[in-house]
Amino acid sequence: MKPIKMDEIDSALRRRYPVVKQQQKEATQEKEEKSEFVARESPLTVLIENSLHIRAIYHIFVAIVVVLLCDTVIYDLVERGKISVGLGSVVHGFGDVRRALRIWLLQLLLALVVYPGIWIYAAGRRIINNKPGLCKIWAVLGSGGLFAIEATLFSLTCWDLGTKHLAIGSAVAVTCEMFRWAMKIYAAAVSLLPRCHNGTKPLPTFRHYLYFLFVPTLLYRDEYPRTKRIRWSVVVSHFLEVAAIIFYNCFIWERFIVPYWSEYGKEPKV
């Protein structure tokens, strides 16, 4: 006899008893709605502060950056008579900032268009709430509008990047922002959809929606836990870490990769 697997039994029960599947779906939604944000440090910050091993690895990388920086400064002074420290690669990699900013503003505009769209969908849903057929048609139109905004976001960004070359750093930043806006738009639409249908909870204000677009999360809430004061020292330290990573990669590129590989393929083979 062929043994019966538990997965087969579970799938058969789900097909035979769709009510169980619906109950599980409702339980999952209820769990997501009850999830709350709490004020706490990120796991990486906790590891660096409490783990001696992680802190040692962090300090090793900091020491490598300092040693490579000193090596690059001495090499530039001896060989070229000036100090670049990867500035040329930074300027070249993040070139045409105005065009990148124009693309980003267009993406932001598409994300802001979603907010009045949600209000229009909620108003229409309240008018036809007692007509199931029209509710289904309205839901299809709302889904189509959301899909149109997402498709416009992707198509316009890809079209602009494809028509003319954009520096790699600026192109990567714009592309990452494109995916971030797309996830933000979808997350807001999914989180606010129950409010549009039942109307038990009012829709958020524009200030709440705008704050959600820039807060580092994909779960919409009307309020998020915030510190009593802005820790500018933490902001500056993280900004300096990002800048150090960029310069670290750039002066490795200029110091150890370009000099040895720029002439590759140009010399005749022996």
C-alpha positions as CSV (number, residue, x, y, z in Angstrom):
1,M,0.0,0.0,0.0
2,K,1.2,3.5,-0.8
3,P,1.6,5.6,2.4
4,I,-0.5,8.7,2.8
5,K,1.3,11.9,3.4
6,M,0.0,14.5,5.9
7,D,0.3,17.2,3.2
8,E,-2.1,15.3,1.0
9,I,-4.6,15.0,3.8
10,D,-4.3,18.6,4.7
11,S,-4.8,19.7,1.1
12,A,-7.8,17.4,0.7
13,L,-9.4,18.8,3.9
14,R,-8.8,22.4,2.6
15,R,-10.6,21.5,-0.7
16,R,-13.5,19.8,1.1
17,Y,-13.9,22.3,3.9
18,P,-13.3,25.8,2.5
19,V,-14.7,27.3,5.7
20,V,-11.6,26.1,7.6
21,K,-9.4,27.9,5.0
22,Q,-11.4,31.1,5.4
23,Q,-11.1,30.9,9.2
24,Q,-7.4,30.5,8.9
25,K,-7.2,33.5,6.6
26,E,-9.3,35.6,9.0
27,A,-7.1,34.5,11.9
28,T,-4.0,35.6,10.0
29,Q,-5.5,39.0,9.2
30,E,-6.5,39.5,12.8
31,K,-2.9,38.6,13.9
32,E,-1.5,41.2,11.5
33,E,-3.9,43.8,12.7
34,K,-3.0,43.2,16.3
35,S,0.8,43.4,15.7
36,E,2.1,46.6,17.2
37,F,5.3,48.5,16.8
38,V,7.5,49.0,19.9
39,A,10.4,51.4,20.4
40,R,13.6,49.4,20.3
41,E,17.0,49.4,18.7
42,S,17.7,47.4,15.6
43,P,19.2,43.9,16.0
44,L,22.5,45.0,14.4
45,T,22.8,47.8,16.9
46,V,22.1,45.5,19.8
47,L,24.7,43.0,18.5
48,I,27.4,45.7,18.1
49,E,26.7,47.0,21.6
50,N,26.5,43.7,23.4
51,S,28.6,41.2,21.5
52,L,32.3,41.4,21.8
53,H,32.8,39.3,18.7
54,I,30.6,41.5,16.4
55,R,32.3,44.6,17.8
56,A,35.7,43.2,17.1
57,I,34.7,42.4,13.5
58,Y,33.3,46.0,13.2
59,H,36.6,47.5,14.5
60,I,38.6,45.3,12.1
61,F,36.8,46.7,9.1
62,V,37.2,50.3,10.5
63,A,41.0,49.6,10.9
64,I,41.1,48.3,7.3
65,V,39.4,51.5,6.0
66,V,41.9,53.7,7.9
67,V,44.9,51.7,6.7
68,L,43.8,51.8,3.1
69,L,43.0,55.5,3.4
70,C,46.5,56.3,4.6
71,D,48.0,54.0,1.9
72,T,46.0,55.8,-0.8
73,V,46.9,59.3,0.5
74,I,50.7,58.4,0.5
75,Y,50.5,56.8,-2.9
76,D,48.6,59.8,-4.4
77,L,51.2,62.3,-3.0
78,V,54.2,60.3,-4.2
79,E,52.9,59.2,-7.6
80,R,50.6,62.1,-8.6
81,G,51.4,64.9,-6.3
82,K,47.7,65.4,-5.3
83,I,45.2,63.6,-3.2
84,S,42.0,62.2,-4.8
85,V,40.9,59.4,-2.3
86,G,38.3,58.1,-4.7
87,L,36.6,61.5,-5.3
88,G,36.8,61.1,-9.0
89,S,34.9,57.8,-8.9
90,V,32.3,59.3,-6.5
91,V,31.7,62.3,-8.8
92,H,31.5,60.0,-11.9
93,G,29.4,57.4,-10.2
94,F,26.8,59.9,-8.9
95,G,26.8,62.1,-12.0
96,D,23.7,63.8,-13.5
97,V,22.1,64.3,-10.1
98,R,19.5,66.7,-11.6
99,R,18.1,64.0,-13.9
100,A,18.1,61.5,-11.1
101,L,16.2,64.0,-8.8
102,R,13.7,64.6,-11.6
103,I,13.0,60.9,-11.9
104,W,12.7,60.6,-8.1
105,L,10.2,63.5,-8.0
106,L,8.1,61.8,-10.7
107,Q,8.1,58.6,-8.6
108,L,7.0,60.6,-5.5
109,L,4.2,62.2,-7.5
110,L,2.9,58.8,-8.5
111,A,3.0,57.6,-4.9
112,L,1.1,60.7,-3.7
113,V,-1.6,60.2,-6.4
114,V,-2.6,57.0,-4.5
115,Y,-3.9,58.9,-1.5
116,P,-6.8,60.8,-3.3
117,G,-7.4,57.5,-5.2
118,I,-8.0,55.7,-1.9
119,W,-10.5,58.4,-0.9
120,I,-12.3,58.2,-4.2
121,Y,-12.6,54.5,-3.9
122,A,-13.9,54.7,-0.3
123,A,-16.5,57.3,-1.3
124,G,-17.7,55.2,-4.2
125,R,-17.8,52.1,-2.1
126,R,-20.1,53.8,0.5
127,I,-22.5,54.9,-2.2
128,I,-22.9,51.4,-3.7
129,N,-22.4,49.4,-0.5
130,N,-25.8,47.7,-0.7
131,K,-25.3,46.6,-4.3
132,P,-23.1,43.5,-4.5
133,G,-22.8,43.5,-8.2
134,L,-21.6,47.1,-8.4
135,C,-19.3,46.5,-5.5
136,K,-17.5,43.8,-7.5
137,I,-17.2,46.0,-10.5
138,W,-15.9,48.9,-8.3
139,A,-13.4,46.6,-6.7
140,V,-12.1,45.5,-10.2
141,L,-11.8,49.2,-11.2
142,G,-9.9,50.0,-8.0
143,S,-7.5,47.1,-8.5
144,G,-7.1,48.2,-12.1
145,G,-6.2,51.7,-11.0
146,L,-3.7,50.4,-8.5
147,F,-2.1,48.2,-11.2
148,A,-2.0,51.2,-13.6
149,I,-0.1,53.3,-11.1
150,E,2.3,50.5,-10.4
151,A,2.8,49.9,-14.1
152,T,3.3,53.6,-14.8
153,L,5.9,53.8,-12.0
154,F,7.9,50.9,-13.5
155,S,7.5,51.8,-17.1
156,L,8.4,55.5,-16.8
157,T,11.5,54.8,-14.7
158,C,12.7,52.1,-17.0
159,W,12.0,54.2,-20.1
160,D,13.9,57.2,-18.8
161,L,16.9,55.0,-17.8
162,G,16.8,53.3,-21.1
163,T,16.7,56.4,-23.3
164,K,20.0,57.9,-22.0
165,H,22.8,56.5,-19.9
166,L,22.7,57.5,-16.3
167,A,25.7,57.2,-13.9
168,I,25.7,53.9,-12.1
169,G,25.3,55.3,-8.6
170,S,22.4,57.5,-9.6
171,A,20.8,54.7,-11.6
172,V,21.0,52.3,-8.7
173,A,19.6,54.8,-6.3
174,V,16.7,55.6,-8.7
175,T,16.0,51.9,-9.3
176,C,16.0,51.1,-5.5
177,E,13.6,53.9,-5.0
178,M,11.3,52.6,-7.7
179,F,11.0,49.3,-5.9
180,R,10.5,51.0,-2.5
181,W,7.7,53.2,-3.8
182,A,6.0,50.2,-5.4
183,M,6.1,48.3,-2.2
184,K,4.9,51.4,-0.2
185,I,2.0,51.9,-2.6
186,Y,0.9,48.3,-2.4
187,A,1.3,48.1,1.4
188,A,-0.8,51.3,1.9
189,A,-3.6,50.1,-0.5
190,V,-3.8,46.6,1.2
191,S,-3.8,48.1,4.8
192,L,-6.4,50.7,4.1
193,L,-8.7,48.5,2.0
194,P,-10.8,47.2,5.0
195,R,-11.4,50.8,6.1
196,C,-12.8,51.5,2.6
197,H,-15.2,48.6,2.8
198,N,-16.6,48.7,6.3
199,G,-16.0,52.3,7.2
200,T,-15.7,51.5,10.9
201,K,-12.4,53.3,11.1
202,P,-11.7,56.7,9.4
203,L,-9.2,57.0,6.6
204,P,-5.8,58.5,7.5
205,T,-5.0,62.1,6.9
206,F,-2.5,63.1,4.2
207,R,0.1,63.8,6.9
208,H,-0.1,60.2,8.2
209,Y,0.1,58.9,4.6
210,L,3.1,61.1,3.8
211,Y,4.9,60.0,7.0
212,F,4.3,56.4,6.1
213,L,6.0,56.9,2.7
214,F,9.3,57.8,4.4
215,V,9.2,55.7,7.6
216,P,11.3,52.5,7.3
217,T,8.5,50.0,7.3
218,L,6.0,48.3,5.0
219,L,3.2,48.0,7.5
220,Y,0.9,51.0,7.7
221,R,-0.1,52.3,11.0
222,D,-1.6,55.7,12.0
223,E,0.9,56.1,14.7
224,Y,4.4,54.7,15.2
225,P,6.6,54.7,18.4
226,R,9.0,57.6,18.3
227,T,11.7,58.8,20.6
228,K,11.1,61.9,22.7
229,R,13.9,63.7,20.9
230,I,15.9,63.3,17.7
231,R,19.2,61.7,18.3
232,W,21.3,63.7,15.9
233,S,24.5,61.9,17.0
234,V,23.1,58.6,15.8
235,V,21.9,60.2,12.5
236,V,25.4,61.7,11.9
237,S,27.2,58.5,12.8
238,H,25.1,56.4,10.4
239,F,25.5,59.0,7.6
240,L,29.3,58.9,8.1
241,E,29.2,55.1,7.9
242,V,27.4,55.2,4.6
243,A,29.8,57.8,3.3
244,A,32.8,55.8,4.5
245,I,31.4,52.7,2.6
246,I,31.1,54.7,-0.6
247,F,34.6,56.1,-0.4
248,Y,35.9,52.7,0.7
249,N,34.7,51.1,-2.5
250,C,35.7,54.0,-4.7
251,F,39.3,54.3,-3.5
252,I,39.7,50.5,-3.7
253,W,38.5,50.8,-7.3
254,E,40.9,53.6,-8.2
255,R,43.9,52.3,-6.2
256,F,43.8,48.5,-6.8
257,I,41.5,47.8,-9.8
258,V,41.8,50.5,-12.4
259,P,45.7,50.7,-12.5
260,Y,46.0,46.9,-13.1
261,W,43.0,46.3,-15.4
262,S,42.7,49.5,-17.4
263,E,45.3,48.3,-20.0
264,Y,43.9,44.7,-20.1
265,G,43.5,43.6,-23.7
266,K,45.3,46.6,-25.2
267,E,48.8,45.1,-25.3
268,P,49.5,42.5,-27.9
269,K,49.8,38.9,-26.8
270,V,53.2,37.3,-27.0
